[in-house]
Amino acid sequence: MMKIYKFFILIVCLSVASASFAGDIVPGFDDADAIVDYSERQLQNSDDMTAIADSGLITLTAKFTPTEADTTKTDGPVIVTEVGGSNYGTGIFICDGMLTFGSKGANGSGGGNAVVESLNDTDASGDGGVAVALGPVYPNIETRLFVSFNSGTGELIAMINGRLYTETITGSVQVTNLAGNRTVSVLGWVPDPEDGYGVFGGLNNSNNPPALVDQANVVAMEAVPGTPIRGQIFEDAVNPDLWPRNPVPANGEINVDPAAVTTLQFDTAGDPADPANPNPDVTGHFVTAYSTFDPADPNNNVEALSAFVPAGSDPVQVPFTFELGDEVYWQVEEQINNAAEGSEENIAGPIWHFEALPAIPVITDSPDDQADFSGEQITFNAAFTSKTAASVEWVKAGDPETIVDDSDADITIGVSQHGDSYTSSLSVANLEKADQGEYFCRASNAEGSADSDSAMLGVKRMIGYWPLDGDYTDASGEGLDADPNLAPLPEQWVDGVDPAKTGQGFDTVPEPLAAAATEPIVPAPYTEELTVSLWVKWTGDIVPSGGLAGLICSSDPDGGENNWFFDIQPDGQLTVNTPGYVQWGVPQDYYITPGEWMHVAFVNDADQTGRLYVNGSLVQTNDDFMRSKFEQRVYIMCVGETDGQLGNPGLGVFDEIKMYNYALTNEQIAQQYYDIMGEDFCTDPYSESLKYDFNGDCKVNLADLAMFALDWNESNLYPQLD
């Protein structure tokens, strides 16, 4: 994640971060050490740059005042400072108002075919291409910036008018050609049409890159006429340890309690000769805190504290008070050898910031999703802090939202307080379908309210059951009756898998288009789980117009997003397709046998695990399967429809099609099979616990030990040993 720090910007120039050097743009750098240092525009200058390879260090700088056009160009990069060409190089550009770092070949193997996937491509391995959008650049504001890259460690540090950004590049190596062909551009200029811009380090020139880093779209910076220009390249990298460090509260910390934190604390800037120790030239610390900080215009900064602390031991502490709801920015300027505040000899550190506890309550724990069966009870829990007296209510999300009423005998709301900390619970007893929904806790005090994250309450149940006893009625009680594409023929209603137990079934062979579909539903909106099971006696055939035998699916008839497909492939493999049409299925030992009744099921857990069953046995698992959850029709005995006609109907007899909004267990699936067949079988033949089942009877016992003992003391060693 991008880490952002903010610096105070002096109106005349950026403060120096070294007792020894006064770099114009880079704190702690000596401008005399720059490999190239230009105060005029450059375009493909190949006269001055030297190679950068073994050190793996490079810092690019620039000073300019961009125009509105420079910061709003959305279809390509604007040149800032760059070095390199087709295969290797490094550069910084403005891309849609963002300072963007680009690199080719940082992986050491050359980047002529570098692929940049986005402006957050931080991986240099493989193709060698990198592009990182670091931070905004504002129009008509003089901009001083640098980007420092250590290819050996992958550390990338950039500062734009005092705002510091850091990122880590992976896959880069120390020994690589960061300077490429050593042609340098600073802001550039519009070339003659016959010449063109040339090729730039850090930009892509192949593999259809994003427009914002496409070499073909590059332009020179306009810049405000008459404003200063500077561009430098150093073979070095900045070291933030040479600035004031280790702030408390930590930079970016939130929910800081004004009652508990009464000082600003930090450690002295590091010694350039030994950064682990304080800089011996520091004689004091100028500490400034701001209640307002404007990165675009320092004139808008509002000072809340100005103090001087003589040098002493670390950590340095400065008394400071703030209020609930405040956002505090603060800076330490290290005094060097008794210099005055603001002197170029001093070390201007970063402006750190933190946020106080809000005046309104702060949610510290949100409820978790819950699901259970009708008649059961669930409990949601939440926690929050409030510096003043607070109250609690639980809300069911919706339009309009509903305040949960604890006068209902099935509703219990609990609240407990320990100082500033509160906990609350919502219990719902005697669950019923109407209780389903999203719930959240709302904590309120005199200053306002805060809502927890919402949690889902699901009621587990069968949501579709088509016994196919002479019609397509849903016997689950959910009212999900199916509608056939064509009216079924009388002869299609035949005996089911066990007429005495299951009644009739439906034979699709006489008229395959008599398969059916329901009205659109979201199968499991509050449980994130699904189970589908059915009995099928497949003929072994596929309809001429299809490539598979559909069992049951959820699909968009208009060709949009799809939820899932459950089907039989032409060779008999039972498969499930994810929304991306990446199918997975059962092993060959469990392919569907034509002409036989077989029980099949698939289960999708909330943790994105998919499970496939054949005749009660778990035979395949997918640890990364999650169907989509769009509101779509459910198609039974087929897979979707096109132009109003059902597609890929399965050929055979179907019976007892069931759908649940929760994940049935292995035992529950096994029971469905056993209830009909009444025979013993192995529920989990691929279980790790059966690896010593040598005789294949689905249990490990003395018989397996006897088989193992048959080979006891056998040896093929030579010479033979007793």
N, C-alpha and C positions, 0 to 999 in steps of 0.2 A: 504494500500500500504506500502511496506517496506520503512522505512526511513533510510538513510545511512549517517553516519557522519564519518569523518576520523581523526585519531589522529596521531601526530608526534611520532615516535618510537625512543627512545634513543638506541644507538647501544648496550650498556652494559645491560641495563634493562629498564623496563617501569617506568616512573616517578610516584611518589606517589601522591595520590589525597587527602591527609589529613595531617593536621599539627600534628596529634597525632600518626598516625600509618604509617608504611612503609610496606604494603602488597606486597609480591613478585609478585603477579599476579593481584589482585583486588585493584584498587585505593580506599583508605579509609577504607579497611578492615585490621584488625589485624590478622596475620596468627595464632596467639595463640588461636583465637576464632574458628578455624576450628574444626568441629566435627571429621573429619578424614583428615589426611595430610600425603600423601605417596610420597616417592622419589624413589620407585621401582614399577614395574608392579604388578598389583593385578588382580585376577580372582575369582569372587564370594566369596570374603572375607566377612564372616558374624560375625566377632569378635568385630568390633569397632564401627559400626554405631548405632546411636540412632534414635528413631522415630521422624518424622516431621509431625505434624497433625494440631494442633490448630493455629499455626502462619501462615501457608500457605506460608512460605518463604523458598526458597532454592536457593543456588548459587553453581554451579559446575565449577571447574576450571581445567586447564591442562597446562602443559609445555612439549613440545616434538618437535622433528624434523622429520617430515614425509618423507618417501621415495617417489619416483615416483609412485611405485605400490600402496602406501596408498592413493594417491590423484587421481588415475586414475581408481580405481576399480568401475565398472559400474553395477555390478550385486548383490550388497549387501553392508551392512554397515560395517565400520571399527570402532572398539571400541576406544573411547576416555575416557570418564568418565561416569559411570552410577551407579545407585543404584535401587534395586527393583527386582521384579520377574514377575510372571504370571499375577497378577491382578492389581497391583499398581506399580508405579515406575517412575523415571525420568532419562533421559540420554542424552548425546551428542555423536554424531558419525560423521564420515566422510562418506558422501554418494555422490559418483561421484564428488569428489573434493570439496564438499560444507559441511561446518559445519552444522549439522542438529540437532535440538532439538526435542526430542520425549517425550511424556508423556502418561501414561495409568492411568485412574481413576481420572483425575483432576476434573471431575464432581462430585466426592464424592461417586459414586455408584460402583466403581470397573470396571476394564477394561479387564477382561478375554476374552471378545468377542469384544474388541475394533476394530473399522474399521478405517483405515487410507486410505483416498482416493487418496492422492497425497502428495508431499513434500511441499504443501502449505495448509494443512488441519489445520485451526486455530480454529475450532469449537469443543470444548470438550463436548458439550451437547449431550444427547442421548447415543451414544456408548462410549464416554469417551476417544477416541483416538485422539491424536494430533501429527503432525509432521510438522516442519517448517525448510526449508533450509534457513540459515541465511546469509552466506557469504563464499567466497572461502578460501581454505587453500592451500598454495604453497609448492611444494616439496623442500626438502633440505634447508628450511628456518626455523630457530628456531621459534616456534609458542607458544605464550602465549595467552591464551584465557579464558574467563569465560562466563557463561550463567546464568543469574539471573532471577528467576521466582517468581512472587507474584500471587498465585492462587486466592487470594481474589479479586484482581483488574484485573487480567488477563494480567498485564504488564510483558512483556518479553524483557529483555535487554541483549545483547551479545556484547563482544568486542573481536576481533581477531587481535592480533598484532596492537592494537591501533585503528582499524576500528570498529566503534560502530554501531550496528544494533538494531532497536526496532520493536516490533510487539505486537499486542493485541490478546490475546486468549479469545474467548467468551465461555460461558457455564461452566467455571471453578468456584469452590467454595473454600472458605478459609479453612474450616475444611475438610481436606481430607488427605489421606496417601501418601505423596509425596515420601517417602522412601521405600514403599513396604515392602518386607521381609528383608530389610536392608543388603542385600549382595551387596558388592561394587566391581566394576572392574575399573581399570585404565590401559588403553592400552591393557590389557589382555596378554595371551600367548596361544600358540597352545596346547590344552589339549590332553591327551591320547585318542585314538579313542573310547575306551570303556566308557570314562567319558563324553565326549562332552563338549560344551561350557556352558550348562545350559540355563536358561531363564533370559533375561535382561529387566530391567525397560526401558520403552519408546519404545520398539520394539514390533511388532505384532507377535503373534503366532497362529493366526486363521484368517478365513474369507478372505483368498487369498489376502494379502496386496501387495502393490507394492514391487518389488524385493529389492529395496534399503532400505526398512525398515522391511524386512522379517527376523524374528528371525532365520529361517533356513539357511540364507545366511551370517550370521555374521562371521567376522574373527578378529583375533588379529591384532593390528597395528605392522607393521614391525619396523618402526622408524630407523633412521640412527644409527648404532652401536656406542656406546661410548658417545652419546649425553645425556644431562640432561633430567630427567623425573620428573614430579611432578603432583599430582592430589589431589584436595581438595574438600570438601563439607562443606558449611556453612549453618546454619539456619538463613539466613539474605538475604536482597535484597539491591542492590546498589541504591543510590539516586543521580541522575544527577544534582540536584539542588545544590550540594556541589561543583560543578565545575564552572568556568566562564560561563556566560549565556547571553541570549538575544542579540545575535549579530545583528548588522546593518552594511552592508546589511545582510539580513536573510540567514541562512545556506541553500544552494541550490537555492538561488534566481537567476534568469536569467534576461538578458536584463537590467543590471544596467548601468546607464548613467555616464560615467566618468566626464562629465561636472557638474552633479548634486551631485555626491557623492565624497567628498574630504577627508573623514575621515573614519577610522574603529572605530566602537562603540560597547561597551559591558557593562554588569553589573558585579560587583564583585561576586566571588563565595560565596555561602550562608554559614551562620554560622551553624555548625553541631548542635548546641543547638536550633537554630531558623532559619531554612533555608530561611525564608522570608526576613531576614536582612543580610547585608554583614558580612563576616567572620572577626571578629575584629583582628585576627592575621595577616591579609594581610597587608603588609607594602609597596607593590608596585606591578607593573605588567610588566613582560617581554613580549613584543609583537613581534612576528616574522611573516612575511608574505612570502609566497613561490609562485614563478611562476610555479614551477613544483613539483609535489608530487607523489611518487611511492610507493604504498602500499606494494609491494613485497620487496623493497630494499631502505631503507631510505638514503643510500649513494647517490642516484640519485636526492635527493631533491635539488632544487635551491632556495637560499634565496634571497628575494627581499627587505626585510625591517627587521631591528633589532632595537628595541627601548625599553627604560625603562621609565615608568610613575609612579611617586610616588603615593601612595594610597591617595584617596580623595573621593569626592562624585560621585555617579553614575548619569548618565552613564559616563563611561570613554571614551574619544575620543583621537584618534591618527591620525595626518595628514598622508594622503596616496594618491598617485596618481597612476593611471593605464590607460591603453590604450583600445581603441575599440578592441574587439576580445579577450581580455585577460580572462583567467580563473585563479582566485586568490584563494590560500589556505592560511589560517592564523590561528595562535595559540596564546593563552594567557597562560602564566605560572605565577600563582600567587606566589609572593614572601612571604614567611612566616617568620616573625620575622627577617627580613634583611638577610636572607640566600642568598648565591650566586646562580646565574642562573644555573639550572641543579641539584640543591641540592635535595636529597630525601625528605627533609622537605617541599619542595614547592608542589603546586597543579598544575599538568600539565593538562590543559584543552583540549578540543577537537580541532582538526583542522577543522575549518569551511571553506566553499568554496562558491564562487559565480562566475557568469559569466557576463562579461561586454556585453554591446550591441555589436553585431557583427559590423564589419566595413561595411559589405554589408547591404542592407535594411532588416528591420524586419517586417514581415507581422503581423499586429495586428487585422485584420478582413478579413475573407474570404467570398466569395459569397455564397448565399443560392440557393438550387435547385429551378428551375422555370419551370412551364408548363402552356401552354395556347393553344388556338385553332388557326388554320391557319388564317393568316391575322391579328392577334393581335400582341401586342408588349410586350416584357419582358425586365427587366433591372437587371443586376448583379451589385453588389457593393463590393468594397474591400478597405482596408486601410493598410497603412504601415508607418514606420518611417525610416528616413535616415539622418545621420549626415552630409552628403554631398549631392550635387545636384543629383537628381534622375530622371529617365525617366520610362515610363510605356508602356507596350504592353499587349494585351489580346491574349490568345492562345487557340485554339481548340485542345484538346488532340487527339492523334492518332499516327500512324507510317507510314509516318512522321507526326509530329505535324504541325498545320497550324496557322500562325500568322493572326489574324483577321484584315482585311483591312478596315479602316474607309473611304476609298474612295468610297466604296459601299454606295449608297444612303440610304440603309436600316440599316446601321451601324453607331452608334454614340458612340464615346469614350470620356469621360469627365475626367479631372484631375484638382484637386485643391490642393493648398499647404498653410499650416499655420505653419510657422517655420519649424520644423523637421517632421511635420505630413503631410501626403498626403492621399487623398482619390481619388478613381477612379471608374468610372462606365462604363459599356458596355450595350448599348441598341440595341436590335435587333427588327426591325419593320417588318411588313408583313411576319410573321412567315410562314415557309413552312417546309415540312418534311426534306429537306436537311439540315436545321439548327440544327436538333437534334444532341446531343453529349454532351461531357464534356468540360467545359471551366474553365480557371483559369487566374489569373492576374500575370504578371511577372514584378517585380520592379527591376531596375538596377541602379547602380552607378559605379564610377570608380573602385571600389574594387570588384565588382561582382554583382550577381543577386540572387533574392529569389522569389520563386513561392508560391502563395496562395494555399490553398486546392482547389480542383476542385469542380465544381457544375454542375449538370445535367440540360440540357435544353430539355424538352419534348414537342412535339406537340400533343395535344389531338385530337383523331380522332377514328373513327371506323376502326378497323384493320382486321376485318373479317366479312363477311355477306353472308350467304348461304341461299337464298330464296327458294331453292329446287324447282325451276320451270322447271322441266324436265332435270336438270343436277346439277352438284356439283360446278358450277362456283361461285367464290367469287365476289360479286357485290360491295364490298367496295372500289375497286380501288387499293387495296394492292397487287393483283395478287396471293392471297393465295387460289388457286383452290384446291379442295380436290380430292383424288383419291380413288375410291371404291376398297374394297378387292376383291369382285366378281362383275361382270357386273350386273347392276340392271335389273330386269324383267320389261317389259312394264307396267304390271298391278300395279307396285309399285308406279307409279306416279299418285297420286289421288288428289282430292280437298283438299286445305289447310283449315286453320281455318276459313277464309272468302274469298272464291274464288274471289269475286269481288274486294277485297282489296289486298289479298296476293297471288292470283294465286294458283299454285299447292303446294302440300306437298309431303312427301315421307313416304310410308308405309313399315316398315321393316319386317312385318310378313311373306310375301311370301318368302323372301330370306334375313334373318338377316345379313348375311355376305356381303351384299351389302352396309353396312355402310362404312365410308370413313375416310381418314386421309390426312393431308396436309404435305408439306415439313417442316423440322424443322425450328422453329423460336423462338426468345425470345419475348414473347408477349408484354412486357412493359418495355424495358430496361432503359428508361429515365424518366418515370413517377412513377414507383413503385406502380401503381394501375391497377386494372382490373375489367371489368364488362362482364358477360356472361348472355345472355337472350335468351329464345326460347319459342315456343309453342309446346306442346306435348299432344297427346291423347293416354295415356298408356292403354294397354290391361288389365293390372293387372297381367300379367304373367311374368315369368323369364325364360330365355333360360335354358335348362337342364344342360348345362355345367357351368353356372354362378350363382353367389349368389346375383346379383343385376342387375338393368337395367341402362346401361350407357346412359348418355345424351351427355356430352362433357367433354374432359379432355386433359391434356398435360402430356405425359408419355414417358419413355425411353423403347423402345422395347427390349433392351438387358438386362433389369432387374436392371438397375442402379438407379440413383436418379429420383424421380418423382416430378412433379410440383403440380398438383391438380387433383382431381376427382370430378365431379358433377354427381350425380346419384340418382336413386330411389331404396330404399330397398324393399325386398319382401312384407313387410307390408304396403308399400305406403309412407313411410317417405322419404322426399326429404333431401339429405345429401350432405355435402362437406367433403372431406378428406384432411387433411394436409399432407405434405411429410412424417410425422411420422405415417401416417395411423390412426390418432386420429380423428374419424369422429364426426361431430356435425350436427344437423339437425333441422327441423321445429317441432313445437309442434303437438300433435295428431289432434287437431282441423283443422290443415292445411295439413294433409296427402293428397297425390294425389288420386283423385277419378278415378277409372278405367272407361274408355269409355267416358270421358268428356274432351273437350279441356281445357287445363289449361296453363296459362302463368307462367313461373318460371324464376328466375334470382338469381345470386349471385354476390356480389360486394365486392371487397377487397380494402380498403383504404390504403394510404401510412402509416398511423399511426397504421397499423396492426389490424384494425377492419374489421371483416367479417360480411356481412349482407345477409340474405336470404329472398326472396320475393315469394309469391304465389298469383296469380291473382291481381297483382299490390300492394298488401299489404306487408309491412315490418312485418315479423312474427318471426324472430329470429336474434339475434346479438351475435357475439363472439368477445370479446375485445382483444383476443390474437391469432389472426389468420393471418399468412403470408405465402402465397404459396412460393415455391422455384422459381427460375427464370432461369432455365437451358434452353439451346437451344434444344428444342425437338419438335416432331411432335404434332399437335393438332388433336385429334380424335373426330369425330362428330358421334353421335348416338351410341356410344360404349365407352368402357374403355380400351384403350391400345391394345397391340397385343402380341402374343407369337408364336415364330417360324413362323412369317409371316402371322398369322391368327388373325384377330381382335377378341377381347374378350369382353364378357358381353354386347352384343348389346342390346339396349333397344327395347322392342317389342311394336309397336304402330306407330302412324303417327306423323311426325315431320314437323315443318314449321318455317320459319323466325328465323334461328339461327344467333345470332349476338354476336360479341366480340369487346370490346372497350379497349383502353389503358388508361382509366381514370375511376374514380368512378362516375357512374351516381347517381344523387340525388334521394330521395324518389319520388319527383314530376316527374322526368323524367321516372322512372320505371312505375309509375302510369299512365303516359300518354301513354306509349306503350300498356298497357292493355286497357285503355279507348278508344284509337283510333280504336280498333277492336270491343270491346264489347259495347261501348257507354252507359254503365250503371253506376250508382252511386255505390261507395263502400268505405270502410274505409281504408285509406292508412296506418294507423299506429294503429292497434287495441290495442296494448299493451302500448301505450303511457301513461306516467305519467299524462299528462293533461286530460286523460279520466277516471281517477280513480273515478270520481263522475258521470260517465255515467251509471246511474242505470238501464235504460231501454235498453241499448245496441244498440242505434241508431247512435253511433259514434259522438255524440255531447252532450255538457252539457248545458241544458237550463231549462226553467221553468217546463218542464215535469219531469225532474229528481228531481227538488226541490219538486214537488208535491208528488212524490213517497217517498221522504225522510220525508215529512211532515205527511204522513200517520202514521208513528210510533212516531210522536212527543208526548212527555210527557209519553210514555210507561215506566213502571218501574217494576222490579221484586224484589225491596227491601222489606224486612220485618222488622218491620211493615211498611206498606205503608205510605208514606208521601205525603201531598198535594203539 
